[in-house]
């Protein structure tokens, strides 16, 4: 086995080897090692064990954490052969992630910000969002569970939250082979009042225990504001509005009338409360399926000055991409029919498996079938507290296109 200078092989951690010609993504510092990339003979190790990834000839590649129960068998965290993966290492990564957020200008005591974004911050499997004085931690990698307490300790020291909530997804837990319930794991949340935070000069409430993901979609923060610049004086349809995002900001910044539609009555109750809390009387909300509602409005000849289409993720795996592209076509084809010449389409995709090029090509098909010209005024991505790690293109997932329709 070849070893980098300074590495004592006698004291080396267990190794797992990749198949011939499978080492190149990891040389480029991609953090995910799928079981299909590994030579079949693998060590019997506990979940969360530190391992060294080596090429088929034994040359050292990177260091990560092992999970025998996951198809994503190894998550890589360090490309320094002398760097131990211990509690101090992950605490340091937390400090580095928080330092990056200083540049985002989201340090106000009542604001919301993503403090840690998994692979983008070099901590694959851990997401941390701050909503005012409360934190939500989402654990997506079982291999990180042994380090969770150390991460929580460092967050308490650096942020000083009144409560920390752990959110876990049943599907992810099944894929990762662990079970840990969601709930408050540090501090306490009051039952009498919702958690409130400031965003785009509005006051929002969030359900940290039952809301989707970590409670809200902070990645669209800047896109809400950007779209609102085009909404002044227009009637706006906010499809898949969730708790109000695009629609509430548009209503606050000059839209003449806003209709928000979502399939979940629970999130619409929060959206209505957000509108009332901010004194916005030019917005209303209705329950409806996005596909059926858009198609029905198009058949009825309804017209809006702006249509926002922001569906949930439609492609979780590669095999879902074709179906997702067909769904994006259906949504945007109906949305375009609701716009007169000069109308604005704001269309989004949070499906990382769908590339920006494929999403744009879907709009090409929409324009061709609708006999309309679609001009992209802004091609946007996630807010800067959701950074892109160039070695992990999956962190570049959000597409938001603001389009002029003629």
Order of alpha helices (4+ residues) and beta strands (2+ residues): beta-alpha-beta-beta-beta-beta-alpha-beta-beta-beta-alpha-beta-alpha-beta-beta-beta-alpha-beta-alpha-beta-alpha-beta-alpha-beta-alpha-beta-alpha-beta-beta
